[in-house]
Amino acid sequence: MATTTSITTTYAGEFAGKYIAAALLSGTTLDKGLIEIKPNVKYKEVIKKVATDDIVKNAACDFDPTSTLTLTERILQPEEFQVNLALCKRDFRSDWEAVQMGYSVYDNLPPSFTDFLLAHVAEKVAQRIETNIWAGVNATAGQFDGFTTLFAADADVVDVVGTSVTAANVITEMGKVVDAIPSALYGKEDLTIYVSQKVAKAYVRALGGFGASGLGAAGVDQKGTMWYGDQPLYFDGIRVAMVNGMPSDDMVAAQSSNLYFGTGLLSDSNEVKVLDMGDLDGSQNVRVIMRFTAGIQYGFGSEVVYYT
């Protein structure tokens, strides 16, 4: 059965030549390199973890191997996903761009719509991957377990009980995250506080002087809310990264090198195929196909702070 296609536009003059889609979440986590990306994972990849005790001992004349070294592992196993759409070319013959399909009954989809559709599908996939990375639940079709799902189930993760974040309390709540960071982790170069859009907005507003944290009525550089222009954010010297897939009141503090995204070929998630079925089965259908693999994993739960 073909994908349901609804065309409700009314022709009134020349088409502007541009399709407009609703704003989509961009894949900020991967696009900005905020976690480690492991490509070329065909089935599974084993992430080895090494833990030792205090290996520095008092000196002795004899060799005394009293230290302990523990090797454990986590499995990064990307799951396979697909996009399958079927469009009937007849649905487009009465639309604005029918002439672009050609005058023959053996016609094609309008070229500009095809270009738009390819970009739209790729962006929808990027949106889903971004959401899955942080909030995915494997039991839901089209999703894999995200970081917050795994963190909530791991007793080793440092949990911080939070509240609804606002501009008035965001400084206090982010301070709770920093206070909970283990001493061995604090000061690491790639230590990052990952925050949702909601928390990022509240933090920017607070820095603009509209919080209740003694930041001054005029905010950063006396510019109020006008000060922010997408420059890097920091809190207590730690990088703050807004990730669009994070649940609204959640925050995570971790090293970017402790969080992993695995996939087969990176190009798979950017390749959308359009197949005209006319030459294969004589139908007027066009199929849109995309296949890719994706999954996440982390190393040490004890080096992750999860605020929720």
Secondary structure by P-SEA (a helix, b strand, c coil): cccbbbbbcccccccccbbbbcccccccccccccbbbbcccccbbbbbbbbbccccccccccccccbbbbbbbccbbbbbbbbbbbbbccccccccccccccccccccccaaaaaaaaaaaaaaaaaaaaaaacccccccccccccaaaaaaaccccbbbbbcccccccaaaaaaaaaaaccccccccccccccccaaaaaaaaaaaacccccccccccccccccccccccccccccbbbbbbccccccbbbbcccccbbbbbcccccccbbbbbcccccccccbbbbbbbbcccccccccccbbbcc
